[in-house]
Amino acid sequence: MNLQFREIKLPPIPGDRQPEKLKTASNFILTSKPKVPEVKGRSLRKLEEIIADIEGDRADNIDRLEWTYCLQAKTEWDIKNPDKASETSQAIWQIARDNSPLKQQLLWRVAIDRIQQNYLSQLEVQSLNEETVK
């Protein structure tokens, strides 16, 4: 099979061509700070603070973003805190019974773990098995 393409000829690009808006923008000097309202958000908490809320039955203090962060970082935390790992995993599953967004996140992570091994910490999977037996 022999394919042949014709050569495409483009006109030369002029060297001094600068768009009009770019010329105007280069003459603009920022004289004052833009009048954009400053919004102060909630500061990010450390994983230890989130775990303390889980252990202290203060799950209402944990928002969705913090749950996502907690579940993502829990495997590493479990390695550093093996004495509390199982207890906190069970507490997370118990909280999920009454917290629909957390339950959805956990079940999503279980589904991904079944497809892609080691996505969840082993203690989270074991805790799920223990919770479903109860």
Backbone as JSON, one array per atom type, in Angstrom:
{
  "sequence": "MNLQFREIKLPPIPGDRQPEKLKTASNFILTSKPKVPEVKGRSLRKLEEIIADIEGDRADNIDRLEWTYCLQAKTEWDIKNPDKASETSQAIWQIARDNSPLKQQLLWRVAIDRIQQNYLSQLEVQSLNEETVK",
  "N": [[0.84, -1.17, 0.0], [0.64, 2.12, -0.91], [0.86, 5.33, 0.08], [0.34, 8.71, -0.72], [0.83, 12.06, 0.02], [-0.07, 15.43, -0.57], [1.99, 18.29, -0.5], [1.65, 20.78, 1.95], [1.37, 24.21, 1.73], [1.99, 27.03, 3.53], [1.31, 30.51, 4.18], [3.94, 32.9, 4.8], [4.77, 33.86, 8.18], [4.32, 37.03, 9.49], [6.87, 38.87, 11.13], [6.58, 41.11, 12.81], [4.04, 41.14, 13.78], [1.61, 41.77, 16.12], [-1.07, 41.17, 18.21], [-3.78, 43.49, 18.62], [-5.08, 43.74, 21.13], [-3.16, 42.68, 22.81], [-1.16, 44.56, 22.62], [-2.46, 46.71, 23.85], [-2.81, 45.65, 26.43], [-0.17, 45.46, 27.27], [0.44, 48.04, 27.84], [-0.97, 48.57, 30.08], [-0.99, 49.37, 33.47], [-1.02, 48.13, 36.69], [-2.62, 49.83, 39.09], [-3.98, 49.72, 41.45], [-5.1, 47.43, 43.97], [-7.1, 44.67, 42.94], [-10.65, 44.76, 43.37], [-11.74, 42.46, 44.9], [-13.67, 40.47, 46.95], [-12.44, 39.15, 50.01], [-12.54, 35.87, 51.04], [-12.76, 34.03, 53.86], [-11.99, 30.84, 54.59], [-12.59, 27.67, 56.18], [-9.94, 26.44, 58.1], [-7.56, 23.95, 57.18], [-7.56, 20.8, 58.72], [-5.45, 18.64, 60.67], [-4.81, 15.12, 60.21], [-4.75, 13.77, 62.63], [-6.4, 15.33, 64.24], [-8.86, 14.91, 63.04], [-9.15, 12.16, 63.41], [-9.26, 12.18, 66.18], [-11.76, 13.35, 66.54], [-13.33, 11.3, 65.48], [-12.81, 9.22, 67.29], [-13.79, 10.43, 69.57], [-16.55, 10.48, 69.3], [-17.51, 12.63, 67.77], [-18.44, 13.0, 65.13], [-19.98, 14.75, 63.68], [-18.51, 17.02, 63.44], [-16.88, 16.65, 61.3], [-16.36, 17.34, 57.97], [-17.29, 16.67, 54.48], [-15.03, 16.85, 52.8], [-12.97, 16.49, 54.63], [-13.52, 13.87, 55.4], [-12.89, 12.55, 53.03], [-10.14, 13.1, 52.87], [-9.32, 11.85, 55.24], [-9.97, 9.12, 54.76], [-8.29, 8.63, 52.61], [-5.74, 9.0, 53.72], [-5.67, 7.2, 55.76], [-4.55, 4.58, 55.6], [-1.76, 4.93, 55.76], [-1.69, 6.14, 58.27], [-2.62, 4.05, 59.84], [-0.44, 2.31, 59.76], [1.43, 3.71, 61.25], [0.12, 3.85, 63.66], [-0.61, 1.23, 64.91], [-1.91, 0.17, 67.15], [-4.32, 1.53, 67.42], [-5.56, 1.27, 65.02], [-7.47, -0.74, 64.13], [-9.64, -0.23, 65.82], [-10.35, 2.43, 65.12], [-11.03, 2.09, 62.43], [-13.3, 0.44, 62.65], [-14.93, 2.23, 64.0], [-15.3, 4.19, 62.04], [-16.82, 2.78, 60.13], [-19.11, 2.34, 61.68], [-20.01, 4.95, 62.05], [-20.65, 5.51, 59.44], [-23.04, 4.2, 59.06], [-25.09, 5.98, 59.72], [-24.46, 8.13, 58.2], [-24.87, 9.11, 55.18], [-23.35, 10.25, 52.91], [-20.71, 9.55, 53.69], [-20.97, 6.78, 53.82], [-21.46, 6.21, 51.1], [-19.0, 6.99, 50.04], [-17.27, 5.15, 51.28], [-18.27, 2.69, 50.31], [-17.81, 3.07, 47.6], [-15.03, 3.09, 47.63], [-14.59, 0.47, 48.48], [-15.55, -0.93, 46.26], [-13.69, -0.09, 44.33], [-11.43, -1.17, 45.5], [-11.88, -3.87, 45.15], [-11.52, -4.11, 42.45], [-8.98, -3.04, 42.07], [-6.45, -4.07, 43.77], [-5.36, -3.48, 47.18], [-6.19, -0.84, 47.51], [-7.7, 0.06, 49.62], [-6.99, 0.17, 53.15], [-6.06, -2.84, 54.8], [-7.25, -3.16, 57.26], [-9.55, -1.59, 57.07], [-11.06, -3.07, 55.27], [-11.31, -5.49, 56.7], [-12.73, -4.52, 58.88], [-15.11, -3.81, 57.64], [-16.06, -6.34, 56.94], [-16.47, -7.38, 59.52], [-18.45, -5.64, 60.45], [-20.6, -6.19, 58.73], [-21.25, -8.72, 59.49], [-22.32, -8.37, 62.0]],
  "CA": [[0.0, 0.0, 0.0], [1.47, 3.3, -1.08], [0.09, 6.56, 0.29], [1.06, 9.94, -1.05], [0.14, 13.26, 0.46], [0.49, 16.61, -1.22], [2.66, 19.2, 0.42], [0.84, 21.93, 2.32], [2.16, 25.44, 1.74], [1.38, 28.07, 4.34], [1.94, 31.81, 3.96], [4.93, 33.23, 5.84], [4.26, 34.58, 9.35], [5.03, 38.3, 9.64], [7.6, 38.93, 12.39], [6.19, 42.23, 13.66], [2.6, 41.05, 14.04], [1.23, 41.66, 17.53], [-2.5, 41.48, 18.31], [-4.1, 44.81, 19.16], [-5.38, 43.64, 22.57], [-1.9, 42.43, 23.51], [-0.49, 45.87, 22.7], [-3.17, 47.48, 24.87], [-2.52, 45.05, 27.73], [1.22, 45.74, 27.68], [0.48, 49.43, 28.33], [-1.76, 48.65, 31.31], [-0.22, 49.28, 34.71], [-1.91, 47.89, 37.82], [-2.43, 50.92, 40.05], [-4.57, 49.38, 42.75], [-5.46, 46.02, 44.16], [-8.45, 44.4, 42.46], [-11.68, 44.79, 44.42], [-12.33, 41.13, 45.03], [-13.84, 40.22, 48.39], [-11.67, 38.04, 50.57], [-13.38, 34.89, 51.72], [-11.96, 33.21, 54.75], [-12.56, 29.51, 54.73], [-12.19, 26.86, 57.33], [-8.56, 25.98, 57.95], [-7.42, 22.5, 57.04], [-7.17, 20.14, 59.96], [-4.56, 17.49, 60.55], [-5.47, 13.83, 60.31], [-4.87, 13.43, 64.05], [-7.58, 16.03, 64.76], [-10.04, 14.23, 62.49], [-9.22, 10.87, 64.12], [-9.71, 12.49, 67.54], [-13.22, 13.53, 66.46], [-13.91, 9.97, 65.27], [-12.71, 8.5, 68.56], [-14.57, 11.13, 70.59], [-17.96, 10.51, 68.9], [-17.84, 13.97, 67.27], [-18.42, 12.87, 63.67], [-20.65, 15.91, 63.08], [-17.48, 18.05, 63.21], [-16.08, 16.26, 60.14], [-17.08, 17.59, 56.72], [-17.05, 15.68, 53.41], [-13.64, 16.92, 52.34], [-12.14, 15.88, 55.67], [-13.7, 12.42, 55.31], [-12.11, 12.1, 51.87], [-8.74, 13.15, 53.28], [-9.12, 10.82, 56.27], [-9.96, 7.79, 54.15], [-7.11, 8.53, 51.75], [-4.52, 8.96, 54.52], [-5.83, 6.24, 56.86], [-3.63, 3.44, 55.48], [-0.46, 5.33, 56.32], [-1.9, 6.38, 59.69], [-2.72, 2.72, 60.46], [0.92, 1.76, 59.9], [2.09, 4.44, 62.34], [-0.66, 3.67, 64.89], [-1.24, -0.1, 64.81], [-2.73, -0.12, 68.32], [-5.62, 2.17, 67.28], [-6.01, 1.12, 63.63], [-8.69, -1.54, 64.03], [-10.69, 0.48, 66.54], [-10.82, 3.59, 64.34], [-11.7, 1.58, 61.21], [-14.64, 0.02, 63.06], [-15.7, 3.45, 64.33], [-15.66, 4.83, 60.77], [-17.95, 2.03, 59.55], [-20.29, 2.58, 62.5], [-20.48, 6.31, 61.73], [-21.2, 5.46, 58.08], [-24.43, 3.71, 59.11], [-26.0, 7.13, 59.79], [-23.91, 9.22, 57.39], [-25.0, 8.61, 53.81], [-22.2, 10.57, 52.05], [-19.57, 8.73, 54.1], [-21.27, 5.41, 53.4], [-21.23, 6.16, 49.65], [-17.55, 7.05, 49.81], [-16.68, 3.88, 51.7], [-18.67, 1.63, 49.38], [-17.07, 3.34, 46.37], [-13.65, 2.65, 47.85], [-14.61, -1.0, 48.51], [-15.68, -1.37, 44.87], [-12.39, 0.12, 43.68], [-10.49, -2.13, 46.09], [-12.12, -5.19, 44.54], [-10.94, -4.04, 41.1], [-7.57, -2.67, 42.15], [-6.07, -4.52, 45.12], [-4.61, -2.61, 48.09], [-6.66, 0.55, 47.5], [-8.07, 0.3, 51.01], [-6.15, -0.53, 54.12], [-6.63, -4.15, 55.12], [-8.11, -3.02, 58.44], [-10.86, -1.09, 56.64], [-11.77, -4.2, 54.66], [-11.65, -6.4, 57.79], [-13.79, -3.88, 59.67], [-16.35, -3.95, 56.87], [-16.52, -7.72, 57.1], [-16.96, -7.54, 60.88], [-19.68, -4.87, 60.58], [-21.68, -6.85, 58.01], [-21.61, -9.92, 60.25], [-23.12, -7.94, 63.17]],
  "C": [[0.89, 1.24, 0.0], [0.6, 4.54, -0.95], [0.95, 7.76, -0.06], [0.2, 11.12, -0.62], [0.75, 14.45, -0.25], [1.03, 17.54, -0.14], [1.76, 20.4, 0.68], [1.76, 23.15, 2.39], [1.38, 26.51, 2.49], [2.05, 29.4, 4.05], [2.93, 32.11, 5.08], [4.28, 34.06, 6.96], [5.03, 35.9, 9.47], [5.65, 38.41, 11.03], [7.13, 40.02, 13.32], [4.71, 42.22, 14.04], [2.34, 40.85, 15.53], [-0.25, 42.03, 17.63], [-2.74, 42.8, 19.03], [-4.36, 44.76, 20.67], [-4.12, 43.38, 23.39], [-1.11, 43.72, 23.65], [-1.13, 46.72, 23.8], [-2.84, 46.96, 26.26], [-1.11, 45.36, 28.2], [1.36, 47.16, 28.2], [-0.24, 49.59, 29.66], [-0.87, 48.47, 32.53], [-1.23, 49.14, 35.86], [-1.64, 48.96, 38.87], [-3.01, 50.62, 41.42], [-4.92, 47.9, 42.77], [-6.87, 45.79, 43.63], [-9.45, 44.32, 43.61], [-12.43, 43.47, 44.45], [-12.48, 40.84, 46.52], [-13.02, 39.01, 48.84], [-12.62, 37.13, 51.35], [-12.47, 34.04, 52.59], [-12.67, 31.89, 54.96], [-12.08, 28.83, 55.99], [-10.77, 26.36, 57.09], [-8.53, 24.45, 57.89], [-6.93, 21.89, 58.35], [-6.24, 18.98, 59.67], [-5.36, 16.21, 60.73], [-5.69, 13.44, 61.78], [-6.1, 14.1, 64.68], [-8.87, 15.35, 64.28], [-10.24, 12.89, 63.2], [-9.71, 11.09, 65.55], [-11.22, 12.71, 67.57], [-13.92, 12.19, 66.27], [-13.93, 9.2, 66.59], [-13.58, 9.12, 69.65], [-16.05, 11.26, 70.26], [-18.4, 11.92, 68.48], [-17.8, 13.98, 65.74], [-19.09, 14.05, 62.98], [-19.66, 17.04, 62.79], [-16.68, 17.8, 61.93], [-16.89, 16.5, 58.87], [-16.65, 16.59, 55.64], [-15.61, 15.68, 52.93], [-12.7, 16.28, 53.35], [-12.3, 14.36, 55.67], [-12.87, 11.86, 54.17], [-10.63, 12.05, 52.23], [-8.44, 12.04, 54.28], [-9.03, 9.43, 55.65], [-8.73, 7.58, 53.27], [-5.84, 8.31, 52.58], [-4.55, 7.87, 55.6], [-4.85, 5.07, 56.79], [-2.28, 3.76, 56.1], [-0.57, 5.56, 57.83], [-1.96, 5.05, 60.44], [-1.34, 2.1, 60.69], [1.63, 2.41, 61.07], [1.4, 4.23, 63.69], [-1.36, 2.32, 64.9], [-2.15, -0.43, 65.98], [-4.14, 0.46, 68.2], [-6.27, 1.9, 65.92], [-7.35, 0.4, 63.51], [-9.88, -0.81, 64.66], [-11.24, 1.66, 65.73], [-11.51, 3.15, 63.05], [-13.12, 1.15, 61.53], [-15.52, 1.23, 63.36], [-16.15, 4.16, 63.06], [-16.85, 4.12, 60.14], [-19.22, 2.24, 60.36], [-20.88, 3.96, 62.23], [-21.17, 6.31, 60.37], [-22.64, 4.95, 58.05], [-25.43, 4.86, 59.05], [-25.55, 8.3, 58.92], [-23.85, 8.75, 55.93], [-23.82, 9.0, 52.9], [-20.95, 9.75, 52.4], [-19.76, 7.29, 53.65], [-21.01, 5.24, 51.9], [-19.74, 6.15, 49.33], [-16.88, 5.73, 50.15], [-17.02, 2.76, 50.72], [-18.0, 1.82, 48.02], [-15.64, 2.82, 46.49], [-13.57, 1.12, 47.92], [-14.7, -1.54, 47.09], [-14.35, -1.21, 44.13], [-11.37, -0.87, 44.21], [-10.65, -3.51, 45.47], [-11.52, -5.25, 43.14], [-9.43, -3.9, 41.17], [-7.11, -2.97, 43.58], [-5.24, -3.48, 45.86], [-4.99, -1.14, 47.98], [-7.05, 0.97, 48.91], [-7.05, -0.34, 51.93], [-6.84, -1.84, 54.46], [-7.56, -4.06, 56.33], [-9.48, -2.48, 58.07], [-11.69, -2.22, 56.06], [-12.2, -5.18, 55.75], [-12.79, -5.82, 58.63], [-15.12, -3.96, 58.96], [-16.92, -5.35, 57.05], [-17.1, -7.95, 58.49], [-18.3, -6.82, 61.07], [-20.84, -5.56, 59.87], [-22.13, -8.12, 58.72], [-22.53, -9.55, 61.41], [-24.56, -7.69, 62.82]]
}
